[in-house]
Amino acid sequence: MPKKNMGVSEMAKEKQFSRRDFLKTTGVATGGIIGGSLLGGLIGFNMDGTENTSTDTKSESSESSSEGLIIPEKGRIFFSKDEDFKVIEAAMERIFPDSDIGPGAKELGAAYFLDGQLAGAYGNNSREYMQGPFYEGTATQGYQSNLNRAEYFTLGIRKLQEESNDRFEKSFAELEAGEQDEILKDFEDDKVDFDIPRSTATAGYFFQLLREATLEGVYSDPIYRGNRNMGGWKMKQFPGHQHSYLNLIDSDEFQDIEPMPNFG
C-alpha cells in the first residue's frame, strides 16, 4: 500500500519498478518456462531489490552463438535427381529472389528445407486423413488430393519441365528469369493443364504448395536446413530463440538483437 505522503511521481516510479521486478523474479522474461525457471529469474537480482552486476553473460552468449551458423548441406534426402533439385531451386528463387534487402531462397537453402520435409511426415501426409472419396476441394478446404505431397511435388516438377521444354526447348533451371516467371505465373493462375483429373492435382494448387514451402524454408528455424545463417530472420529483425531477456528488460529503448538459433 502506498505511503500517505508519497507523491504521484514517486508512486508511478514504484509501480514501474515493481512490475519489472515481478517479471524478473518470476522468470517471465527468460523466454519460456524451463526447469528451474523461478531460480533462473532470481539470478542477477538480489532479494533486497538491488541489481547483481558481478557477472555479465550477454556478450559471451551472443558471441558464442553467432559463430558457425552456416549449416552444411549434408546431401539430399528426397531429391535423388540433380535436375529435379535444380528446377525446385530455380522456382523458389523466382518466388523469393535475392535483392538489396537480403539473400534469396536459393542462398537461404529453402530447397534443402523442402527436401527434408518431403522425406518426412509432411511429404507422406502421415498425420492427415487420406481416404476417399476424392473430389476437387473448394478454396476454403484443405488438402484434398489422393496423392501425398511428395508425389504432388514430383508431378509439379515434371510439369514445370514439360512446359519449359515445350515453350523454350530448355530445362526450367536454364531459362532466363522472365521466362521462368512466365511459366510460374501461368501455374499460379491455374492456366496449365496437368492432363489428369482436377481432384488429383492442379497447377494452381501446386503453385500454392510451392510458395508456402518457399516462405517456410526462408523463415524456418535453421535446424531444418533452411534460413541459412539466419538470413531470413535478420531481414525481419527477428531475435530467434534467445535464452533470456533479463539484461534488456530495464531498457526503455528499442533493442536490435542479433538472432540466435534453437541449437545455439
N, C-alpha and C positions, 0 to 999 in steps of 0.2 A: 504493500500500500504506500503511495507517495506521501512524503512528509508535508505537513500543512504549509510550511514556509517555502516550499520548493517552487521556483518559477516555472513558467511554461516551457522555456527553452531547456532547462535542466531536466524536466520531466520527459520531453521528447528525446533528449540525448540518452537518458537512462533506458527508455523504451527501445531505442535503436540498438544499443549495445546488448540489451537483454535478448533481443531476437537473434542477433548474431551469435551470442554466447550459447543460446539454445541450439542453433544449427550446428555449432562446433561440438558441443558436449554430447549431442545425440547421434552424431555421426552422419547427419543428413547430407553434409557437404562432401562426404567421401565418395559419392557417385554410385552407391548401391549398398545393400545390406550384405555384409560378408561376415565370416567368422570373426568374433571379437570386434564388431563394428563400434560398440559403445566405447570399448577401451581405445580403439583407434581414434575415435573422436576426441578423446581426452588427451592424446599425445600432443604436446605443443601448447597445452592450455592448462595452467595450474589451477588447483581448486580454489585459490583465493581470487581468481579472476584476472590474474596477470598473465602476459604472454611469455612463453618459454622460447627464447631465441638462441638457445645453446646449439641447436642443430638445424641446419637449413638443407633440406633434401631436394629442393626444387631443381637446382642446376644439375645435380648428379642424375636425377631421374630423367630429366629431359635429354641430357647428352647421351646417356646410355641407351635410351630408346630411340634415338634419332639416327643410329648407325646401323648399317647392314639391313636396310628395309627393302631393298630390291629383291623380290622373291624369284628364285631360279625357276625356269620354265618346267623342269623335271619331266619333260616329254609330254606326250598327249595320251589321254585315256580313251576317249571315244573316237576321235577322228583318226582313222587309220590311213587315209589317203591325203597326201600333201595338197593336192589340187582342191579337195573339198575344204580343207582348212584355210587355204588362201582365199577362196571365194567368201567364206564367212567372215574372215578378217577384213576383206575389202568392203563388204557390205556394211559391216559395223562401223568402219572408218567413215563411210559416207553419211551414216546416221549421226555419228558423233565425231566430226573431223577435228584435227588439231587446229589451233588458232592462236592469236596473240594472248588469249586468256590462259591457255594451258594445253597439255597434250591431248591427242585424240584416242579413240577406242583401241587402236592397234598398239600404240605405245603403252597404254594402261593395261594391256593384257586382257581385254574383255573377251576375246575369243577363247583364251585359256580358261577363263571363268566358265564360259558356256560348255567347253569341253568336259570339265569336271561335273557340271550339273547334268548334262545329258547321259553321263555314265552312271548316275545315281538315281535317287528316288524321283527327282523332278523329271528326268528323261523317261523313266519307266512308268510314270503315273502310279507309283506303287501305293500312294496314300489316297487315291481317288476311286470313285465308283466308275468302272469301265465296262459295264454290261449294257446290252441293248435294251430297247430299240434305239437306233441311231438316226436322228433327224438333224437337219441344219438348224442350229440354235439361233435365237434372236440376239439382238445387241445387248440385252440385259442378262443373258445367260452365260455361264462359264464354258469350260472345255466340253465339247460335245462329240468329237471325232472318235471313231473306233480305233484309230492309230494312237500309239503313245507319242510323246513329244519327240523322242529320239527318231522315230520313223517319220514324223511330221517334218522335222528339220532336214532329214536326209532327202525327203521328197522335194522340199522347198529349194534346197541347194541344187538339186538336179535340174529343177525348172529354171532357176536363175542361169545356169549354164546353157540350157537349151535356148532360152530367149537370147542370150548373148551371142551364141553361135549363129542363130537364125538372122539376127539383125546386123551383126557386125563381123561375123566369122572369126571371133576371138573368144578366148576364155573371159569370164566376167572379171577376174582379177587383173587382166591385161588391158581392160578398157580405160579410156580417159574418164575423169571424174564426171563430166557432163553426161557421158554415155551410161555410166553406172546409175547416175541419178534418174535418167530417163526410164530405165528398166524398173528401178526401185519405186518410182512414182506410180508406174502402172500397177505394180504389186499392191501398193498402198491403196490405190483407187479400185482394186479388185477387177482390173481390166484384163488380167492374164488368166486364161483358161487352163486348169490343171488336167483337163480331159478325164476326170473321174467324178463320181457323184459329189455334189457340194456338201453333203453331210459328212464326207470323208475328209476333204481338205479344200481350202480356197486360198487364193493368192493374198486376199486381204487379211485373213486371219494369220497366215504365215508371217506377213509383214508385222502384224501386231506382236506376235511372239518374238520376232527378231528385234524389234525396237525395245520391248521390255527387257529382253536378255542383255541388250547393249547397255542400257542405263543401269541395270543391276550390276553388270561387270565393271562399269566405270566407278560406281559409288559403293560397291560392297566392301566388306571387311577384307583387307589384303590376304587374310588367311585362306580365302577361297580363290586365290591366284589372279584376281582382277585388281583394279585400283592400285597398280604398282607404285611403289614408293609413296603411297597415299596421295597421289597426284589429284585424284578426284576430290578427296576431302580438302586438300589445300585450296583448290579452286572455290570451294564452298565455305572455306574457313571453318570447317567442322573439326572440333578438337579430338574426335575419336574416343578411345577408351582411356580417359585419364583415371589414374588411381585415386586421386583426391583433388579437391579444390580448396583445401584448408588454407593454403598460402595465398589465396586470391580473394577470399570471401570478405576481407576487410576493405578491399579496394572499391572505390565508387566509380572508377574509370573502366572503359571498355578494355577487355583483355584479348590480345591477339595471341592465341595459344598454339604452339606447334603440335600437330596431331600425333596421337600415339596409337599404335595398333593393338589388337586384342592380345597378341603374344609378346608385347613389349615389356 
